[in-house]
């Protein structure tokens, strides 16, 4: 069995080597094993997919549920696994930090913390509070006996504030706070991706699968992307197949 320290080193190395790489998002232990057999080098949970498995809406999964799901994914293969940890399951910096400690205890070697509040009336944390939360998560990550790859997410383009300049300011603040990877899901075009990547000095994650906002691997690499994640794409493909097959049988 590969140790957590070894997995962490492999995951970090993927972000440091030349070129771009894809990180696949399984929805359970079985799909994790399929993806490992197909040759993926790292996996990540998806909050949307894990919610779907539990019959819940995205954002309604508890921290205990999310970490139990992540632990099952970790134990399914010898691959490094990161997790979508949403906002850290709490508003305070301390909640974000505790989530990172618990994520490491579950066997994860990476995870993301976002700046979305989950409150539709006030969907985003202010940049100062958002940065404090990332800084606390980074501090918790650095206290671990291995390098936990902390991803910081700016949710502007998914939460009704499609402001590229503000997105860049947030990502730069998160980078300064010590985040290893930066992430801004929902960027509308390649020029925006290119502008964001050129504004940062650390790896940028692009989320594929948004309708009309996905590009080829070569295009994303040329724009400066280091990591391509798939979010709920594979889960949605599987569920689409389920619906089609079940509908055919029922008819």
C-alpha positions, -999 to +999 in steps of 0.1 A: +000+000+000+012+035-008+015+057+023-002+091+026+032+108+026+041+091-007+007+100-022+012+136-011+047+137-028+033+122-060+004+147-060+027+177-055+050+164-082+021+164-107+017+202-101+055+208-105+062+189-137+059+205-171+026+204-189-010+200-179-027+171-163-063+159-158-076+150-124-107+128-126-137+131-103-152+097-093-185+096-074-179+064-053-153+038-046-162+017-076-159+046-101-126+055-084-112+020-092-124+023-128-106+056-132-074+042-116-075+013-140-078+037-169-045+053-159-055+085-142-027+097-118-049+115-093-085+117-082-107+143-066-142+142-051-169+165-064-194+180-040-222+178-066-215+141-073-211+131-037-244+149-029-261+130-057-249+097-044-265+106-011-297+118-027-291+154-017-286+187-034-251+202-038-242+222-007-265+201+016-240+175+025-226+176+061-188+176+068-191+141+083-209+129+052-184+145+028-154+131+047-168+096+049-174+097+012-138+110+006-124+083+029-141+056+009-126+071-023-092+072-007-093+036+004-104+024-031-071+029-048-034+039-042-039+072-061-036+106-044-070+120-037-081+156-031-115+167-020-140+194-028-144+208+007-168+235-003-165+265+021-149+243+048-183+236+064-184+267+085-180+305+082-151+310+105-114+306+097-113+281+125-139+259+108-119+259+075-088+250+094-105+221+113-119+208+080-083+206+066-071+187+097-101+163+094-095+159+057-059+148+063-071+123+089-094+108+063-064+101+041-067+131+017-036+148+004-054+179-010-086+199-009-103+231-019-118+259+002-141+284-016-153+319-010-190+312-014-211+315+017-240+292+007-264+321+015-283+333-016-288+367+000-251+372+005-234+347-018-197+356-013-175+364+016-158+398+014-122+395+002-107+401+037-128+374+053-123+350+024-085+355+026-085+350+064-102+317+059-077+306+033-048+316+055-062+295+084-066+265+061-031+270+048-017+272+084-035+239+092-022+223+061+014+233+069+012+218+103+007+183+088+035+158+084+032+160+046+025+186+020-013+189+017-021+207-015-045+235-006-066+248-034-083+282-030-115+289-051-130+322-062-167+315-070-175+349-085-186+335-119-209+309-104-224+332-078-237+361-098-206+383-097-188+378-131-161+404-123-128+392-137-108+420-120-123+411-086-117+374-093-080+381-100-077+402-068-091+374-048-069+347-063-038+369-058-048+374-022-053+337-017-019+330-034-003+355-010-019+337+019-001+305+008-026+285-013-008+259-035-034+260-064-059+286-075-093+279-090-120+301-105-148+279-119-170+293-147-146+316-165-164+324-198-137+321-224-101+313-232-090+349-230-103+351-194-084+319-186-053+333-201-056+366-182-061+348-149-032+324-154-008+352-164-018+371-132-007+342-109+025+324-102+011+292-088-008+264-106-043+272-119-071+246-120-097+248-148-130+231-144-142+214-176-177+204-182-196+237-181-218+241-212-201+263-238-171+269-215-149+239-221-119+238-244-093+213-256-065+202-235-040+219-259-059+252-257-060+251-219-023+243-217-014+271-240-035+295-218-014+285-188-036+259-170-018+233-150-047+211-138-080+202-155-108+189-132-140+174-144-164+183-116-197+163-120-192+155-157-185+118-153-213+114-127-237+132-150-226+110-179-232+079-158-266+091-147-276+100-182-268+064-192-288+051-163-319+072-173-316+062-210-313+025-202-340+024-176-363+043-198-357+019-226-364-011-204-395+005-189-409+011-224 
